[in-house]
């Protein structure tokens, strides 16, 4: 009975040590990276969004198309125009139109697109505002139908079964003179494209959550004081656990040697 009591005490001490190590090695609360991304998305949703107002959605166009809309931002650097086949297969399918524009446009002519450079079909138009920090805001795509070589569909009036009314009597007296006014719309020539100004390369499209770049907020989150304290705490926990396990090993060894000496005659 005297020999079993030290062994029971040693086992109880070893179990207590295991519970202490598990309590110290418990994972800390999740970092606030998800909250930071949610706050950034909320701020981005409140920013002014560029818009193409004309041509209208699913409008039929031909020739040189004038793009009317809005492109403003408090940190404005420039805005760019793009087109792509619709439906758009991927973000890499957008094609840069003309030159970048370095003046904000509250509401007016954003630029022109020569639809004769593409085959007839359905296309999407988009305006992008590039901010001073290199990030950008994209407007909602505007879908149009290019019809340069085919006739545009015309609406056929529906026939009704309304009863035919009796013809009314013609007036007996006609006015002495009648004036017919015909308004001829003015034809505006397309805006010439300057060739002396170098064309800046379009802004590369980065997929959200990709592995190609690290934002400043992510770097600040990694090097934050809370993160460094958490890393130091983990290092201290693992070091303390190592020394406790090592001490328990030597204590168990000493206990076994003592038991051997007590049992040996």
Helices and strands as residue ranges (DSSP letters): H 2-24, H 33-46, E 51-54, E 59-61, E 64-71, E 76-85, G 91-93, E 95-101, E 105-114, G 115-117, E 121-131, E 136-138, E 142-146, H 216-222, H 225-263
